[in-house]
Amino acid sequence: MKNFLQSFYPMRWYFLFAIGMIGWMAYADYTGWRILSFSNNQQWSASGPGGHK
C-alpha cells in the first residue's frame, strides 16, 4: 500500500488543487453563485411566460 501511495506523490499538488476546486465549486453551487455564466439572462422559471397558475 505504501508503494502505491508513493507513486502518486509527484502529482500531490494536482490532487490538492483539484480537491480545492471541487470544494469551491460545490460551495458556490450551494450558495447560488453563478460562476461560469457570462450572460445576463434571467434564471429559468417553471411559471414563466405562458405558465399555468
PDB file of N, CA, C, O and CB in Angstrom:
ATOM      1  N   MET A   1       0.828  -1.198   0.000  1.00  0.00           N
ATOM      2  CA  MET A   1       0.000   0.000   0.000  1.00  0.00           C
ATOM      3  C   MET A   1       0.870   1.260   0.000  1.00  0.00           C
ATOM      4  O   MET A   1       0.526   2.256  -0.637  1.00  0.00           O
ATOM      5  CB  MET A   1      -0.940   0.000   1.215  1.00  0.00           C
ATOM      6  N   LYS A   2       1.988   1.212   0.711  1.00  0.00           N
ATOM      7  CA  LYS A   2       2.858   2.377   0.782  1.00  0.00           C
ATOM      8  C   LYS A   2       3.450   2.710  -0.587  1.00  0.00           C
ATOM      9  O   LYS A   2       3.528   3.883  -0.951  1.00  0.00           O
ATOM     10  CB  LYS A   2       3.977   2.140   1.794  1.00  0.00           C
ATOM     11  N   ASN A   3       3.864   1.707  -1.347  1.00  0.00           N
ATOM     12  CA  ASN A   3       4.406   1.953  -2.680  1.00  0.00           C
ATOM     13  C   ASN A   3       3.350   2.512  -3.619  1.00  0.00           C
ATOM     14  O   ASN A   3       3.651   3.338  -4.481  1.00  0.00           O
ATOM     15  CB  ASN A   3       4.984   0.674  -3.258  1.00  0.00           C
ATOM     16  N   PHE A   4       2.115   2.061  -3.450  1.00  0.00           N
ATOM     17  CA  PHE A   4       1.021   2.574  -4.290  1.00  0.00           C
ATOM     18  C   PHE A   4       0.821   4.064  -4.042  1.00  0.00           C
ATOM     19  O   PHE A   4       0.659   4.830  -4.991  1.00  0.00           O
ATOM     20  CB  PHE A   4      -0.294   1.805  -4.011  1.00  0.00           C
ATOM     21  N   LEU A   5       0.829   4.480  -2.786  1.00  0.00           N
ATOM     22  CA  LEU A   5       0.647   5.894  -2.466  1.00  0.00           C
ATOM     23  C   LEU A   5       1.848   6.725  -2.889  1.00  0.00           C
ATOM     24  O   LEU A   5       1.691   7.877  -3.295  1.00  0.00           O
ATOM     25  CB  LEU A   5       0.398   6.069  -0.978  1.00  0.00           C
ATOM     26  N   GLN A   6       3.038   6.158  -2.799  1.00  0.00           N
ATOM     27  CA  GLN A   6       4.237   6.883  -3.210  1.00  0.00           C
ATOM     28  C   GLN A   6       4.249   7.132  -4.715  1.00  0.00           C
ATOM     29  O   GLN A   6       4.877   8.089  -5.168  1.00  0.00           O
ATOM     30  CB  GLN A   6       5.488   6.112  -2.798  1.00  0.00           C
ATOM     31  N   SER A   7       3.577   6.304  -5.495  1.00  0.00           N
ATOM     32  CA  SER A   7       3.544   6.518  -6.939  1.00  0.00           C
ATOM     33  C   SER A   7       2.759   7.768  -7.308  1.00  0.00           C
ATOM     34  O   SER A   7       2.958   8.317  -8.392  1.00  0.00           O
ATOM     35  CB  SER A   7       2.942   5.311  -7.634  1.00  0.00           C
ATOM     36  N   PHE A   8       1.864   8.236  -6.423  1.00  0.00           N
ATOM     37  CA  PHE A   8       1.097   9.449  -6.680  1.00  0.00           C
ATOM     38  C   PHE A   8       1.728  10.689  -6.055  1.00  0.00           C
ATOM     39  O   PHE A   8       1.188  11.785  -6.203  1.00  0.00           O
ATOM     40  CB  PHE A   8      -0.308   9.283  -6.163  1.00  0.00           C
ATOM     41  N   TYR A   9       2.834  10.549  -5.374  1.00  0.00           N
ATOM     42  CA  TYR A   9       3.469  11.666  -4.679  1.00  0.00           C
ATOM     43  C   TYR A   9       3.819  12.828  -5.607  1.00  0.00           C
ATOM     44  O   TYR A   9       3.604  13.977  -5.222  1.00  0.00           O
ATOM     45  CB  TYR A   9       4.716  11.188  -3.985  1.00  0.00           C
ATOM     46  N   PRO A  10       4.350  12.585  -6.821  1.00  0.00           N
ATOM     47  CA  PRO A  10       4.669  13.723  -7.697  1.00  0.00           C
ATOM     48  C   PRO A  10       3.432  14.534  -8.118  1.00  0.00           C
ATOM     49  O   PRO A  10       3.560  15.704  -8.479  1.00  0.00           O
ATOM     50  CB  PRO A  10       5.383  13.221  -8.937  1.00  0.00           C
ATOM     51  N   MET A  11       2.270  13.939  -8.076  1.00  0.00           N
ATOM     52  CA  MET A  11       1.054  14.637  -8.501  1.00  0.00           C
ATOM     53  C   MET A  11       0.263  15.173  -7.317  1.00  0.00           C
ATOM     54  O   MET A  11      -0.915  15.495  -7.472  1.00  0.00           O
ATOM     55  CB  MET A  11       0.177  13.710  -9.325  1.00  0.00           C
ATOM     56  N   ARG A  12       0.874  15.278  -6.135  1.00  0.00           N
ATOM     57  CA  ARG A  12       0.122  15.662  -4.933  1.00  0.00           C
ATOM     58  C   ARG A  12      -0.478  17.057  -5.068  1.00  0.00           C
ATOM     59  O   ARG A  12      -1.586  17.291  -4.585  1.00  0.00           O
ATOM     60  CB  ARG A  12       1.027  15.606  -3.701  1.00  0.00           C
ATOM     61  N   TRP A  13       0.228  17.993  -5.715  1.00  0.00           N
ATOM     62  CA  TRP A  13      -0.307  19.347  -5.848  1.00  0.00           C
ATOM     63  C   TRP A  13      -1.485  19.382  -6.809  1.00  0.00           C
ATOM     64  O   TRP A  13      -2.418  20.164  -6.622  1.00  0.00           O
ATOM     65  CB  TRP A  13       0.780  20.306  -6.323  1.00  0.00           C
ATOM     66  N   TYR A  14      -1.450  18.544  -7.832  1.00  0.00           N
ATOM     67  CA  TYR A  14      -2.588  18.462  -8.745  1.00  0.00           C
ATOM     68  C   TYR A  14      -3.827  17.968  -8.000  1.00  0.00           C
ATOM     69  O   TYR A  14      -4.917  18.513  -8.171  1.00  0.00           O
ATOM     70  CB  TYR A  14      -2.265  17.530  -9.935  1.00  0.00           C
ATOM     71  N   PHE A  15      -3.656  16.938  -7.177  1.00  0.00           N
ATOM     72  CA  PHE A  15      -4.797  16.413  -6.431  1.00  0.00           C
ATOM     73  C   PHE A  15      -5.317  17.431  -5.418  1.00  0.00           C
ATOM     74  O   PHE A  15      -6.528  17.582  -5.257  1.00  0.00           O
ATOM     75  CB  PHE A  15      -4.412  15.115  -5.719  1.00  0.00           C
ATOM     76  N   LEU A  16      -4.416  18.125  -4.740  1.00  0.00           N
ATOM     77  CA  LEU A  16      -4.854  19.148  -3.789  1.00  0.00           C
ATOM     78  C   LEU A  16      -5.596  20.280  -4.499  1.00  0.00           C
ATOM     79  O   LEU A  16      -6.608  20.774  -4.001  1.00  0.00           O
ATOM     80  CB  LEU A  16      -3.650  19.709  -3.019  1.00  0.00           C
ATOM     81  N   PHE A  17      -5.089  20.687  -5.664  1.00  0.00           N
ATOM     82  CA  PHE A  17      -5.753  21.732  -6.448  1.00  0.00           C
ATOM     83  C   PHE A  17      -7.132  21.265  -6.915  1.00  0.00           C
ATOM     84  O   PHE A  17      -8.103  22.016  -6.826  1.00  0.00           O
ATOM     85  CB  PHE A  17      -4.888  22.129  -7.661  1.00  0.00           C
ATOM     86  N   ALA A  18      -7.221  20.035  -7.410  1.00  0.00           N
ATOM     87  CA  ALA A  18      -8.496  19.505  -7.891  1.00  0.00           C
ATOM     88  C   ALA A  18      -9.511  19.399  -6.752  1.00  0.00           C
ATOM     89  O   ALA A  18     -10.681  19.738  -6.930  1.00  0.00           O
ATOM     90  CB  ALA A  18      -8.290  18.130  -8.546  1.00  0.00           C
ATOM     91  N   ILE A  19      -9.069  18.931  -5.587  1.00  0.00           N
ATOM     92  CA  ILE A  19      -9.973  18.830  -4.447  1.00  0.00           C
ATOM     93  C   ILE A  19     -10.436  20.224  -4.017  1.00  0.00           C
ATOM     94  O   ILE A  19     -11.604  20.422  -3.682  1.00  0.00           O
ATOM     95  CB  ILE A  19      -9.284  18.100  -3.270  1.00  0.00           C
ATOM     96  N   GLY A  20      -9.516  21.179  -4.031  1.00  0.00           N
ATOM     97  CA  GLY A  20      -9.884  22.553  -3.688  1.00  0.00           C
ATOM     98  C   GLY A  20     -10.887  23.149  -4.660  1.00  0.00           C
ATOM     99  O   GLY A  20     -11.839  23.810  -4.246  1.00  0.00           O
ATOM    100  N   MET A  21     -10.679  22.921  -5.948  1.00  0.00           N
ATOM    101  CA  MET A  21     -11.612  23.452  -6.955  1.00  0.00           C
ATOM    102  C   MET A  21     -12.977  22.805  -6.840  1.00  0.00           C
ATOM    103  O   MET A  21     -13.997  23.484  -6.952  1.00  0.00           O
ATOM    104  CB  MET A  21     -11.060  23.240  -8.364  1.00  0.00           C
ATOM    105  N   ILE A  22     -13.009  21.489  -6.615  1.00  0.00           N
ATOM    106  CA  ILE A  22     -14.293  20.799  -6.460  1.00  0.00           C
ATOM    107  C   ILE A  22     -15.021  21.329  -5.227  1.00  0.00           C
ATOM    108  O   ILE A  22     -16.231  21.552  -5.265  1.00  0.00           O
ATOM    109  CB  ILE A  22     -14.085  19.263  -6.348  1.00  0.00           C
ATOM    110  N   GLY A  23     -14.292  21.529  -4.144  1.00  0.00           N
ATOM    111  CA  GLY A  23     -14.906  22.069  -2.938  1.00  0.00           C
ATOM    112  C   GLY A  23     -15.427  23.472  -3.148  1.00  0.00           C
ATOM    113  O   GLY A  23     -16.527  23.801  -2.703  1.00  0.00           O
ATOM    114  N   TRP A  24     -14.637  24.318  -3.831  1.00  0.00           N
ATOM    115  CA  TRP A  24     -15.068  25.685  -4.093  1.00  0.00           C
ATOM    116  C   TRP A  24     -16.300  25.725  -5.005  1.00  0.00           C
ATOM    117  O   TRP A  24     -17.218  26.511  -4.769  1.00  0.00           O
ATOM    118  CB  TRP A  24     -13.925  26.481  -4.720  1.00  0.00           C
ATOM    119  N   MET A  25     -16.324  24.889  -6.037  1.00  0.00           N
ATOM    120  CA  MET A  25     -17.473  24.875  -6.940  1.00  0.00           C
ATOM    121  C   MET A  25     -18.706  24.315  -6.251  1.00  0.00           C
ATOM    122  O   MET A  25     -19.816  24.781  -6.508  1.00  0.00           O
ATOM    123  CB  MET A  25     -17.159  24.060  -8.190  1.00  0.00           C
ATOM    124  N   ALA A  26     -18.538  23.327  -5.383  1.00  0.00           N
ATOM    125  CA  ALA A  26     -19.682  22.809  -4.637  1.00  0.00           C
ATOM    126  C   ALA A  26     -20.235  23.875  -3.695  1.00  0.00           C
ATOM    127  O   ALA A  26     -21.451  24.017  -3.565  1.00  0.00           O
ATOM    128  CB  ALA A  26     -19.285  21.550  -3.844  1.00  0.00           C
ATOM    129  N   TYR A  27     -19.349  24.627  -3.037  1.00  0.00           N
ATOM    130  CA  TYR A  27     -19.790  25.703  -2.149  1.00  0.00           C
ATOM    131  C   TYR A  27     -20.500  26.796  -2.949  1.00  0.00           C
ATOM    132  O   TYR A  27     -21.533  27.311  -2.522  1.00  0.00           O
ATOM    133  CB  TYR A  27     -18.589  26.297  -1.376  1.00  0.00           C
ATOM    134  N   ALA A  28     -19.946  27.147  -4.108  1.00  0.00           N
ATOM    135  CA  ALA A  28     -20.557  28.181  -4.937  1.00  0.00           C
ATOM    136  C   ALA A  28     -21.928  27.731  -5.438  1.00  0.00           C
ATOM    137  O   ALA A  28     -22.858  28.534  -5.496  1.00  0.00           O
ATOM    138  CB  ALA A  28     -19.644  28.529  -6.123  1.00  0.00           C
ATOM    139  N   ASP A  29     -22.059  26.472  -5.795  1.00  0.00           N
ATOM    140  CA  ASP A  29     -23.349  25.948  -6.240  1.00  0.00           C
ATOM    141  C   ASP A  29     -24.353  25.967  -5.089  1.00  0.00           C
ATOM    142  O   ASP A  29     -25.527  26.280  -5.285  1.00  0.00           O
ATOM    143  CB  ASP A  29     -23.192  24.515  -6.795  1.00  0.00           C
ATOM    144  N   TYR A  30     -23.887  25.633  -3.902  1.00  0.00           N
ATOM    145  CA  TYR A  30     -24.766  25.592  -2.731  1.00  0.00           C
ATOM    146  C   TYR A  30     -25.247  26.989  -2.343  1.00  0.00           C
ATOM    147  O   TYR A  30     -26.385  27.152  -1.902  1.00  0.00           O
ATOM    148  CB  TYR A  30     -24.042  24.942  -1.547  1.00  0.00           C
ATOM    149  N   THR A  31     -24.390  27.995  -2.504  1.00  0.00           N
ATOM    150  CA  THR A  31     -24.750  29.354  -2.112  1.00  0.00           C
ATOM    151  C   THR A  31     -25.392  30.148  -3.241  1.00  0.00           C
ATOM    152  O   THR A  31     -25.823  31.280  -3.023  1.00  0.00           O
ATOM    153  CB  THR A  31     -23.532  30.080  -1.621  1.00  0.00           C
ATOM    154  N   GLY A  32     -25.468  29.579  -4.448  1.00  0.00           N
ATOM    155  CA  GLY A  32     -26.181  30.236  -5.543  1.00  0.00           C
ATOM    156  C   GLY A  32     -25.338  31.160  -6.396  1.00  0.00           C
ATOM    157  O   GLY A  32     -25.895  31.945  -7.164  1.00  0.00           O
ATOM    158  N   TRP A  33     -24.012  31.102  -6.295  1.00  0.00           N
ATOM    159  CA  TRP A  33     -23.181  31.902  -7.188  1.00  0.00           C
ATOM    160  C   TRP A  33     -23.365  31.416  -8.610  1.00  0.00           C
ATOM    161  O   TRP A  33     -23.657  30.243  -8.843  1.00  0.00           O
ATOM    162  CB  TRP A  33     -21.693  31.835  -6.777  1.00  0.00           C
ATOM    163  N   ARG A  34     -23.192  32.327  -9.567  1.00  0.00           N
ATOM    164  CA  ARG A  34     -23.249  31.954 -10.981  1.00  0.00           C
ATOM    165  C   ARG A  34     -21.841  32.114 -11.547  1.00  0.00           C
ATOM    166  O   ARG A  34     -21.527  33.130 -12.168  1.00  0.00           O
ATOM    167  CB  ARG A  34     -24.298  32.833 -11.779  1.00  0.00           C
ATOM    168  N   ILE A  35     -21.005  31.115 -11.333  1.00  0.00           N
ATOM    169  CA  ILE A  35     -19.578  31.227 -11.646  1.00  0.00           C
ATOM    170  C   ILE A  35     -19.313  31.276 -13.148  1.00  0.00           C
ATOM    171  O   ILE A  35     -18.642  32.188 -13.631  1.00  0.00           O
ATOM    172  CB  ILE A  35     -18.821  30.063 -11.036  1.00  0.00           C
ATOM    173  N   LEU A  36     -19.831  30.311 -13.879  1.00  0.00           N
ATOM    174  CA  LEU A  36     -19.498  30.187 -15.302  1.00  0.00           C
ATOM    175  C   LEU A  36     -20.605  30.710 -16.203  1.00  0.00           C
ATOM    176  O   LEU A  36     -20.712  30.288 -17.354  1.00  0.00           O
ATOM    177  CB  LEU A  36     -19.209  28.741 -15.646  1.00  0.00           C
ATOM    178  N   SER A  37     -21.419  31.607 -15.707  1.00  0.00           N
ATOM    179  CA  SER A  37     -22.492  32.181 -16.510  1.00  0.00           C
ATOM    180  C   SER A  37     -22.080  33.581 -16.922  1.00  0.00           C
ATOM    181  O   SER A  37     -21.951  34.465 -16.076  1.00  0.00           O
ATOM    182  CB  SER A  37     -23.841  32.200 -15.730  1.00  0.00           C
ATOM    183  N   PHE A  38     -21.871  33.792 -18.223  1.00  0.00           N
ATOM    184  CA  PHE A  38     -21.373  35.075 -18.712  1.00  0.00           C
ATOM    185  C   PHE A  38     -22.476  35.927 -19.327  1.00  0.00           C
ATOM    186  O   PHE A  38     -22.198  37.034 -19.789  1.00  0.00           O
ATOM    187  CB  PHE A  38     -20.276  34.849 -19.729  1.00  0.00           C
ATOM    188  N   SER A  39     -23.702  35.455 -19.347  1.00  0.00           N
ATOM    189  CA  SER A  39     -24.790  36.234 -19.915  1.00  0.00           C
ATOM    190  C   SER A  39     -25.643  36.810 -18.791  1.00  0.00           C
ATOM    191  O   SER A  39     -25.579  36.358 -17.648  1.00  0.00           O
ATOM    192  CB  SER A  39     -25.648  35.372 -20.867  1.00  0.00           C
ATOM    193  N   ASN A  40     -26.428  37.798 -19.132  1.00  0.00           N
ATOM    194  CA  ASN A  40     -27.290  38.434 -18.142  1.00  0.00           C
ATOM    195  C   ASN A  40     -28.716  37.900 -18.210  1.00  0.00           C
ATOM    196  O   ASN A  40     -29.655  38.586 -17.807  1.00  0.00           O
ATOM    197  CB  ASN A  40     -27.292  39.941 -18.340  1.00  0.00           C
ATOM    198  N   ASN A  41     -28.882  36.691 -18.713  1.00  0.00           N
ATOM    199  CA  ASN A  41     -30.213  36.110 -18.805  1.00  0.00           C
ATOM    200  C   ASN A  41     -30.772  35.849 -17.414  1.00  0.00           C
ATOM    201  O   ASN A  41     -30.040  35.559 -16.468  1.00  0.00           O
ATOM    202  CB  ASN A  41     -30.182  34.811 -19.623  1.00  0.00           C
ATOM    203  N   GLN A  42     -32.088  35.962 -17.321  1.00  0.00           N
ATOM    204  CA  GLN A  42     -32.722  35.627 -16.056  1.00  0.00           C
ATOM    205  C   GLN A  42     -32.745  34.119 -15.893  1.00  0.00           C
ATOM    206  O   GLN A  42     -32.686  33.374 -16.871  1.00  0.00           O
ATOM    207  CB  GLN A  42     -34.149  36.209 -15.978  1.00  0.00           C
ATOM    208  N   GLN A  43     -32.831  33.689 -14.668  1.00  0.00           N
ATOM    209  CA  GLN A  43     -32.862  32.257 -14.427  1.00  0.00           C
ATOM    210  C   GLN A  43     -34.198  31.681 -14.866  1.00  0.00           C
ATOM    211  O   GLN A  43     -35.219  32.368 -14.863  1.00  0.00           O
ATOM    212  CB  GLN A  43     -32.603  31.949 -12.949  1.00  0.00           C
ATOM    213  N   TRP A  44     -34.173  30.411 -15.243  1.00  0.00           N
ATOM    214  CA  TRP A  44     -35.350  29.716 -15.720  1.00  0.00           C
ATOM    215  C   TRP A  44     -36.374  29.597 -14.610  1.00  0.00           C
ATOM    216  O   TRP A  44     -36.036  29.362 -13.450  1.00  0.00           O
ATOM    217  CB  TRP A  44     -34.983  28.339 -16.258  1.00  0.00           C
ATOM    218  N   SER A  45     -37.624  29.762 -14.983  1.00  0.00           N
ATOM    219  CA  SER A  45     -38.686  29.640 -14.006  1.00  0.00           C
ATOM    220  C   SER A  45     -39.780  28.741 -14.588  1.00  0.00           C
ATOM    221  O   SER A  45     -40.161  28.897 -15.748  1.00  0.00           O
ATOM    222  CB  SER A  45     -39.251  31.039 -13.615  1.00  0.00           C
ATOM    223  N   ALA A  46     -40.280  27.810 -13.792  1.00  0.00           N
ATOM    224  CA  ALA A  46     -41.321  26.900 -14.273  1.00  0.00           C
ATOM    225  C   ALA A  46     -42.615  27.641 -14.557  1.00  0.00           C
ATOM    226  O   ALA A  46     -43.401  27.197 -15.394  1.00  0.00           O
ATOM    227  CB  ALA A  46     -41.572  25.791 -13.257  1.00  0.00           C
ATOM    228  N   SER A  47     -42.857  28.760 -13.884  1.00  0.00           N
ATOM    229  CA  SER A  47     -44.085  29.515 -14.117  1.00  0.00           C
ATOM    230  C   SER A  47     -43.792  30.747 -14.949  1.00  0.00           C
ATOM    231  O   SER A  47     -44.338  31.819 -14.690  1.00  0.00           O
ATOM    232  CB  SER A  47     -44.741  29.913 -12.789  1.00  0.00           C
ATOM    233  N   GLY A  48     -42.948  30.604 -15.931  1.00  0.00           N
ATOM    234  CA  GLY A  48     -42.552  31.724 -16.775  1.00  0.00           C
ATOM    235  C   GLY A  48     -43.694  32.160 -17.680  1.00  0.00           C
ATOM    236  O   GLY A  48     -44.853  31.839 -17.414  1.00  0.00           O
ATOM    237  N   PRO A  49     -43.376  32.897 -18.759  1.00  0.00           N
ATOM    238  CA  PRO A  49     -44.415  33.387 -19.662  1.00  0.00           C
ATOM    239  C   PRO A  49     -45.273  32.222 -20.196  1.00  0.00           C
ATOM    240  O   PRO A  49     -44.746  31.250 -20.738  1.00  0.00           O
ATOM    241  CB  PRO A  49     -43.775  34.167 -20.835  1.00  0.00           C
ATOM    242  N   GLY A  50     -46.566  32.336 -20.039  1.00  0.00           N
ATOM    243  CA  GLY A  50     -47.482  31.319 -20.532  1.00  0.00           C
ATOM    244  C   GLY A  50     -47.633  30.150 -19.584  1.00  0.00           C
ATOM    245  O   GLY A  50     -48.279  29.162 -19.933  1.00  0.00           O
ATOM    246  N   GLY A  51     -47.067  30.228 -18.419  1.00  0.00           N
ATOM    247  CA  GLY A  51     -47.172  29.125 -17.462  1.00  0.00           C
ATOM    248  C   GLY A  51     -48.551  29.090 -16.798  1.00  0.00           C
ATOM    249  O   GLY A  51     -49.224  30.116 -16.703  1.00  0.00           O
ATOM    250  N   HIS A  52     -48.958  27.937 -16.350  1.00  0.00           N
ATOM    251  CA  HIS A  52     -50.239  27.805 -15.681  1.00  0.00           C
ATOM    252  C   HIS A  52     -50.120  28.220 -14.230  1.00  0.00           C
ATOM    253  O   HIS A  52     -49.082  28.038 -13.594  1.00  0.00           O
ATOM    254  CB  HIS A  52     -50.758  26.375 -15.786  1.00  0.00           C
ATOM    255  N   LYS A  53     -51.201  28.781 -13.720  1.00  0.00           N
ATOM    256  CA  LYS A  53     -51.196  29.218 -12.318  1.00  0.00           C
ATOM    257  C   LYS A  53     -52.184  28.403 -11.507  1.00  0.00           C
ATOM    258  O   LYS A  53     -52.325  28.622 -10.304  1.00  0.00           O
ATOM    259  CB  LYS A  53     -51.530  30.716 -12.210  1.00  0.00           C
TER     260      LYS A  53
END
